[in-house]
Amino acid sequence: MEIKKNIALIGMMGSGKSTIGSLLAKKLGGVLIDIDKKIEKIENQKISQIFELKGEAYFRELEFNVTIQSLKDNNKIISLGGGAFMNKELRKIIKQKSKTFWLYWNADTLIKRIKNNDKRPVVKNMNHIEIKKLISERNKIYYFSDFKIICESLQKSEIVDKIFQKCKKNEIIS
């Protein structure tokens, strides 16, 4: 199977971008570039440690540069960090170089998945209402993706199949 354009997975932390990206790469016989994992490898630290020791601004700049570098590749599946699409300049480049798929979940489902997870430094000290507000703000930007995949009550394989069908229908793969 040939991937004709990068496939970028976007969405909130905990939406399954890494997992779905990995399964999609297997199904398409493609390569997954997981931006967060790439950053952790470069820095030799977990994302939470980077936030703690160097701050969010440092992380966002690193995320920007690593994403730009990764977008130079073609025909890849790219799992973006939850905040990457918020950067207007980066979003424009992502949209030029990729077809974007937003993995959408209800706020309450996302909160259950991320609230007590130490690997999520952005929400570490937020309460339920603050996290819901963050999700709402990000959803307004994720809305600019090419495709919205409503993941609620779907199995991982069904999410992958929905993306696969949209890629086939829109000639992103052949």
C-alpha positions as CSV (number, residue, x, y, z in Angstrom):
1,M,0.0,0.0,0.0
2,E,1.3,3.4,-0.9
3,I,0.8,6.5,1.4
4,K,0.7,9.5,-1.0
5,K,0.8,12.2,1.7
6,N,1.7,12.3,5.4
7,I,-1.1,11.3,7.7
8,A,-1.0,13.4,10.9
9,L,-3.0,12.4,14.0
10,I,-4.1,15.2,16.2
11,G,-6.1,15.5,19.3
12,M,-6.0,15.9,23.1
13,M,-3.5,14.0,25.2
14,G,-5.0,10.6,26.0
15,S,-6.9,10.5,22.7
16,G,-4.8,7.5,21.5
17,K,-2.7,9.1,18.8
18,S,0.4,7.0,19.5
19,T,-1.6,3.7,19.8
20,I,-3.8,4.4,16.7
21,G,-0.7,5.7,14.8
22,S,1.1,2.4,15.5
23,L,-1.9,0.3,14.4
24,L,-2.4,2.4,11.3
25,A,1.3,2.1,10.4
26,K,1.0,-1.7,10.6
27,K,-2.2,-1.8,8.5
28,L,-0.7,0.5,5.8
29,G,2.8,-0.9,5.9
30,G,4.0,2.6,6.7
31,V,6.3,4.3,9.2
32,L,5.1,6.0,12.4
33,I,6.8,9.1,13.6
34,D,5.7,9.7,17.2
35,I,6.7,13.3,18.0
36,D,6.6,13.0,21.8
37,K,8.7,9.8,21.7
38,K,11.1,11.4,19.3
39,I,11.5,14.4,21.7
40,E,12.0,12.0,24.7
41,K,14.7,10.2,22.7
42,I,16.5,13.4,21.7
43,E,16.4,14.8,25.3
44,N,16.9,11.5,27.0
45,Q,14.1,12.5,29.3
46,K,10.3,11.9,29.7
47,I,8.1,14.8,28.6
48,S,7.1,15.4,32.2
49,Q,10.8,15.8,33.2
50,I,11.3,18.3,30.3
51,F,8.4,20.3,31.5
52,E,9.6,20.2,35.1
53,L,13.3,20.9,34.5
54,K,13.2,23.2,31.4
55,G,9.6,24.5,31.2
56,E,6.8,24.4,28.8
57,A,8.3,27.2,26.5
58,Y,11.4,25.1,26.0
59,F,9.3,22.0,25.2
60,R,7.1,23.9,22.7
61,E,10.1,25.2,20.8
62,L,11.6,21.7,20.7
63,E,8.2,20.3,19.7
64,F,8.0,22.9,16.9
65,N,11.5,22.0,15.6
66,V,11.1,18.2,15.8
67,T,7.7,18.4,14.1
68,I,9.0,20.6,11.2
69,Q,12.0,18.2,10.8
70,S,9.6,15.2,10.7
71,L,7.3,16.8,8.2
72,K,10.2,17.0,5.7
73,D,9.7,13.2,5.3
74,N,6.9,12.2,3.1
75,N,4.3,9.5,3.2
76,K,4.6,8.9,6.9
77,I,2.1,8.6,9.7
78,I,2.8,11.3,12.3
79,S,1.5,11.3,15.9
80,L,1.6,14.9,17.0
81,G,1.7,16.1,20.6
82,G,-1.6,17.3,22.0
83,G,-0.5,21.0,21.9
84,A,1.3,21.1,18.6
85,F,-1.7,22.0,16.5
86,M,-2.3,25.0,18.7
87,N,0.7,26.8,17.2
88,K,-0.7,28.7,14.2
89,E,2.5,28.7,12.2
90,L,3.1,25.0,12.8
91,R,-0.6,24.2,12.1
92,K,-0.2,25.9,8.7
93,I,2.8,23.7,7.8
94,I,1.2,20.5,9.1
95,K,-1.8,21.2,6.9
96,Q,0.4,21.8,3.9
97,K,2.4,18.7,4.4
98,S,-0.2,16.3,5.7
99,K,-3.8,15.2,5.8
100,T,-4.9,15.7,9.4
101,F,-7.2,13.4,11.4
102,W,-8.6,14.6,14.7
103,L,-9.2,11.8,17.2
104,Y,-12.3,13.2,19.0
105,W,-13.5,12.0,22.4
106,N,-16.0,13.4,24.8
107,A,-14.4,15.6,27.5
108,D,-15.5,13.3,30.3
109,T,-13.9,10.3,28.6
110,L,-10.6,12.2,28.1
111,I,-10.6,13.5,31.7
112,K,-10.9,9.9,33.0
113,R,-8.0,8.9,30.7
114,I,-5.6,11.7,31.6
115,K,-6.5,13.1,35.1
116,N,-4.3,10.8,37.3
117,N,-1.5,10.2,34.8
118,D,1.9,11.7,35.8
119,K,2.9,11.7,32.1
120,R,0.5,14.6,31.4
121,P,2.3,17.7,32.7
122,V,0.0,20.2,31.1
123,V,-3.0,19.0,33.3
124,K,-1.0,17.8,36.3
125,N,-2.3,20.6,38.6
126,M,-5.6,21.3,36.9
127,N,-9.0,20.4,38.3
128,H,-11.9,18.9,36.4
129,I,-13.3,22.3,35.3
130,E,-9.9,23.6,34.1
131,I,-9.2,20.4,32.1
132,K,-12.7,20.7,30.5
133,K,-11.9,24.3,29.6
134,L,-8.6,23.3,28.0
135,I,-10.3,20.5,26.0
136,S,-12.9,23.0,24.8
137,E,-10.3,25.6,23.8
138,R,-8.2,23.0,21.9
139,N,-11.3,21.5,20.2
140,K,-11.9,24.9,18.6
141,I,-8.5,24.6,16.9
142,Y,-8.6,20.8,16.2
143,Y,-11.8,21.6,14.3
144,F,-9.5,22.9,11.5
145,S,-8.3,19.3,10.8
146,D,-9.2,17.7,7.5
147,F,-11.1,14.9,9.1
148,K,-12.8,14.4,12.5
149,I,-12.9,10.8,13.7
150,I,-15.5,10.4,16.5
151,C,-13.9,7.7,18.6
152,E,-16.4,7.4,21.4
153,S,-17.5,3.8,21.9
154,L,-15.3,2.5,19.1
155,Q,-12.6,-0.2,19.5
156,K,-9.1,0.7,18.4
157,S,-9.4,-1.4,15.2
158,E,-12.7,0.4,14.3
159,I,-10.9,3.8,14.7
160,V,-8.1,2.6,12.4
161,D,-10.7,1.3,9.9
162,K,-12.5,4.7,9.8
163,I,-9.2,6.4,9.1
164,F,-8.3,3.8,6.5
165,Q,-11.6,4.3,4.7
166,K,-11.3,8.1,4.7
167,C,-7.7,7.7,3.3
168,K,-8.9,5.4,0.6
169,K,-11.9,7.5,-0.3
170,N,-9.8,10.7,-0.5
171,E,-6.9,9.0,-2.4
172,I,-4.4,9.6,0.4
173,I,-3.5,5.9,0.0
174,S,-3.6,3.6,-3.0
